[in-house]
Amino acid sequence: MRSTKAVIDLAALRHNLRTIKSIASGSKVMAVVKANAYGHGLVQIAKALTNDADMFAVATVQEALSLRKAEIKTPILLLEGIFNAKDLELVVEHDLEVVLHHWPQIEALQNFKTDKQIKVWVKLDSGMHRLGFALQDLALIESTLADISCLANPIRLMSHFASADDPEDDFSATQLEAFDQATKHITTEKSMANSAGILTQKNAHYDWVRPGLLLYGCSPLIGSEASEYDLKPVMSLESQILAIKPIKKGESTGYGRHWFADRDTNLGLVAIGYGDGYPRHAKNGTPIWVNGRTVPLVGRVSMDMLAVDLGPDCQDAVGDRVVLWGKELPAERVAPHADTIPYTLFCGVTKRVRFYYKDKSNEM
Ligand SMILES: Cc1ncc(COP(=O)(O)O)c(C=O)c1O
């Protein structure tokens, strides 16, 4: 059977949460598990964290309902709030917390009848100019929300960084200053830091941090790797060599003939392609781990396979294990070769890949 698989290390995941807690000691942790836990498996990841995370954050009501269906009782925040007034019925029924980022959501709450108390977070736009109310609207929002009887008190406040992943960019400090100024009169719980903010903006930890990528053992910072912060990769994307083929100097491999051998060598054909989520636009030279070393991707990635240059004197054999990213080869090192970021590598793994969840108790 084709052995292409993603191995998910739940012990590493919990280790990463402990590391985050030690970096942001004193803050509660909202574990971001949206987008199928960044491709790692929503329910499995949430179950592994449910005793240690203070809250889960998701993007859609459907994601929240999957967690409740799996009997996860931890508080859940909808990061983009409700998409229409009807969502409020599900919010109440499943005890979800909601972000409010624009006026139509507040109007839906004004018109909603319930005897339950809904917990809300007001999202403020401190400069990213994506979601969120203008900072100067805060007073009006506060007074409007005070008149809505189904809201639990106190409301909480949040904002989001635009470029905390670039330590050279001082815009995060500008955003932090703006958020701080606008909200310092309110003594309520606040949240600002995503993964990059947790690492680079210690003053932005506030009451709650919101790590996504860090949980999965990957650094969001340009030019750095997770091991520098005592974080361990959670996903290992693995396959095997399905064929070895000698190739002569001057010959090419793959569709479009995008690579030519500059010496006689051996190609390893690896059983993974863009049909599994490996990026098709990964370039010649993208590192791939085989038998304790990295070898270069050569030629175009196909749907079901790709080729690597194993070298003229290779000792590799058909069936040998290959790691596309994981412990042996951090995703941070792979992503730039495909002009992308680790987030898209993780989210892109397709359903054809079999997922295995290992914990200390079932080491593979
Ligand atoms: C509002 C918000 N907070 C936190 C996160 C987590 O981000 P990261 O994975 O960079 O930690 C996200 C992810 O996009 C987000 O949208």
PDBQT file of the ligand as one rigid body, heavy atoms in Angstrom, charges set to zero:
ROOT
HETATM    1  C1  LIG A 401      -7.736  36.799  15.159  1.00  0.00    +0.000 C 
HETATM    2  C2  LIG A 401      -6.667  35.759  15.136  1.00  0.00    +0.000 A 
HETATM    3  N1  LIG A 401      -5.992  35.513  16.269  1.00  0.00    +0.000 NA
HETATM    4  C3  LIG A 401      -5.008  34.591  16.311  1.00  0.00    +0.000 A 
HETATM    5  C4  LIG A 401      -4.669  33.869  15.175  1.00  0.00    +0.000 A 
HETATM    6  C5  LIG A 401      -3.549  32.868  15.254  1.00  0.00    +0.000 C 
HETATM    7  O1  LIG A 401      -2.508  33.258  14.414  1.00  0.00    +0.000 OA
HETATM    8  P1  LIG A 401      -1.105  32.484  14.437  1.00  0.00    +0.000 P 
HETATM    9  O2  LIG A 401      -1.358  31.158  13.805  1.00  0.00    +0.000 OA
HETATM   10  O3  LIG A 401      -0.215  33.322  13.615  1.00  0.00    +0.000 OA
HETATM   11  O4  LIG A 401      -0.727  32.365  15.850  1.00  0.00    +0.000 OA
HETATM   12  C6  LIG A 401      -5.355  34.092  13.988  1.00  0.00    +0.000 A 
HETATM   13  C7  LIG A 401      -4.991  33.357  12.779  1.00  0.00    +0.000 C 
HETATM   14  O5  LIG A 401      -5.063  33.762  11.663  1.00  0.00    +0.000 OA
HETATM   15  C8  LIG A 401      -6.391  35.071  13.964  1.00  0.00    +0.000 A 
HETATM   16  O6  LIG A 401      -7.069  35.334  12.842  1.00  0.00    +0.000 OA
ENDROOT
TORSDOF 0
